[in-house]
Amino acid sequence: MILPTPQNIDSYIVEETGKAQPVVWPQTDRNEEKTEYDINTSVFDEFKFYQNDELSEMAVKLKGCTMLVIVSRRGAWLGHFWENISFATDDTHQFWGKYNEDQDKIFEESVIKGMRNGKGSGKNKEQDSLRLAASKFDDDHIKAYLVHPSSNWEENGDYREYWDRMKAEAVTHLPKLNRPVRWVEHSYEPTEDMELLEDTARGRLLFKYDAKHSPQTPRNLAILWSETTELHRDVL
């Protein structure tokens, strides 16, 4: 894996997120127009120590969304949750009417139950179940990273209650996470400046795993960045 320097970290994140697999994707409506719409998404990958290709996953244009990344030496689970779907639901979104304008209920149904049970499969997959993945990557090195906006869309506070519920759900399935040292919270400053979001590392998250980072020795590297901040580095 080629790693950045302090001098080129911004351009590195832009370039690498451009080549990585997105962990955010839309769903397609079954109507005649095949309209695309946003959904919460999550993916689980079990590390294969014999794999030849790097695993690279990313999210871009984060401007209010929350991400939860859980990494061990056996695998990684990454979840992306839209602010205007689950934390401050648009009153035009189908969930607003479906759940009787109950924000807590919407969060429970669209985030917590997705973490617990997953949602969809095959071409219609939306979320991989953290509960079902837990036994496949739980180990003594597991850590969790909650990446979230520094304020809510009204800029009058945050979503602390909801973030704590996400953490509690993760601990339910991965009890080793029930220690503060296992958690890192990182806040990013949301921006609506599309030029910054298109051309710089602002609003980007990148996770990479390389099973052959050091070909002379059996050492693998897993690394996570939020924008230009390195959050996780583990040589396996």
N, C-alpha and C positions, 0 to 999 in steps of 0.2 A: 504494500500500500504506500503510495506517495503521500507524504504528510505536508501540511502547510508550514510556512515560517510566519513569524509575527508581521513580516512585511507584506506577505501576499495572502493573508488569511481571508480577507474580504472577497477577493477575486476567486480564491480556491473554493469557498462555500458556494458562490454563484455557479462556478463551473461544475462542481461535483453534484449539486442538487439538480442541475440540468441533465445529468446522466443517470441519476438514481431512480429507483422505482418509487412512485408516489404511494403514500399511505392514505391519501385522500382521493376519492373518486366519486362521481355522481351516479345516481341510479336513473334508469330510463323509464319513462311512463309508457304504458301500453296503448296510449292513444295514437291516433293516426299520425300525428306530428312527431311522435317519439321524443317528447319533451324530456330534457334532462333536469334533474333537481338534486339539491344537496342532501346528503345523508351523513350521519355519524359513522365513522369507519374505524376498524382496528384489524391488525394483522399479527399473527404469531409465526415466528420462524425458529425452528430448531437448528442449532449450529451443526454443521457436518464438517468434521475436522479433516476430511479427505477432499473437500470441495476445492476446485481450482479457481473458481471465480469469486471475486469479492462480493459480499452482500452489501448493497447500498440502498438505503430507504430515506425518503425525505418528505417534507411538507413545506409549502411556500405560501407567501401572502397571508401569513398569520397576522390578523389585526383585531383580535378579540377572542379567538378560539383558545381552547385549553387542550393540552396534550399530556398524556401519561405514558411514560416509557419505563418499562421494567426489564432489566438486563441481568443475566447471570452468566456463568461460563458454559451454560448448556443451550441458551437461546435468548430470544428477546420478544417482547410483546409491546406493540406501539398502538396507541389509540388517539384518535383526533375527534374532538367534540366541538361542534359549531356553537358559537355564542348565541346566535339568533334562532337556533333550534331548541337548545336545551337549557340555557342559562337566562336568557331574556328573549323569550319566544316572540317572533313577529306575530302580530294579531291576524296577519293574512296566512300564516302557516296552518296546515291542516291539523296539527296537534293542538292548536289554540282552541279550536272548537271541539275537537274530539275529546279532549280532557277537561272540558268546561272551564277553560281559562285558569286552570290550576297549575301554576308554575312548578310547584313541588312535585306534583304528579307527573308532569311532562318530564322533569329531570329524572325521576325514578324510572319511568318507562323507557326513556331514550338513552340514558347513560348507565344507570345501575343495572337494570335488567339486561342490557346489552353486554356489559362486562361479565355478568353472571352466566348468561345463557347463550350469548352470541345471537346473531340474527342473519338469516338467509344462508344459502349455500350455492356452490357452483357459480354460474354467471350472475346470480342474484345475491351473492354474499355481500353483507354489509359489515358485520363484526364477528371476529373470532372470540370465542368464549375464553375469558381468563380462567374461569373455574376448570374447564376441561384441559386447558394448556398447562395448568399449574404443576402437575406431577411430571411433566415432560421437561421442565427447566428449573424447578426449585433446587437450590443448592446453597452452600454456606457463603457464597459470594454475591448473592442476589442483592440488587439495589433498585430503587425506584426514583424516577425523576418526574416531578410535576412541573410542567412548563405552562405558564399562564400569563394573561395580560396584567399589567400593573394596576389597572382600574377597570371598572365596568363601562359599558357603552355610554352611560350617563355621566361618567367621570366623578361619581359621588361615593365611591366605595369599591368593594370587590365582591367576589363570590365565595367568601370563606366557608360558609356553611356547606355549599355544594362540593368544594374541593375536599373538605374534611370527610364528606360522605364517600367520595371516590377513594380516598386513602383507606377508610375503614373497610370498604368492600374488597380492596386489594389485600388487606391484612387477613380478611376472612379466608381467602383462598391460598394465601402465602403467609403463614403465621410468622415466618422469620422476618418479615417486614415490620413487625410490631416493635421496632426499636427506632428511636429518632435518628441514630447514626446511619440507618439504612435508607433514609430519605434525603433528597435534595429538592428544594423548591427554587425555581428560577422564574423571575418575572421579566417580561419584555414590554417595551413601551409601544403600544399600538400606534400605527400611523395610517392615514388615508392617502398619503402621498404615493401615487402609483409609480412615479419615476424611481423613488427609493426602493419600492417593493420589486420592481422589475430589474433594476440595475445594480443593487447592492445586496448585502447579506441580511438586511432588515427583514424580519418576518419569516425567516427560514430556519428549518430544523433539519439536521443531517445525522444519520446513524450509519456507521460502516463497521463491517466485520471482515477480517481477512484471515483465512486459515493458513496462509503461507506468507505472513508478514516477514518472518525471519526464516528463510528456506534452509539455513544451515542447522537450525535447531527446531524442535517441535514447539514453537511459540507462535501463538495467534494473537491478534489484536482486535479489540472491540473499542469503539470510540464514538462519542456523541457530542454534537455541538448544538447550541441554540444561538442563532446568528453567529457571532464570532467568538462566543464564549464556550470553551471546552468544559463540558459537564462530567464526562465519564471517559476514563482511559483505563483499560485493563489488559495486561499482557497475560494470556492464558498459558 
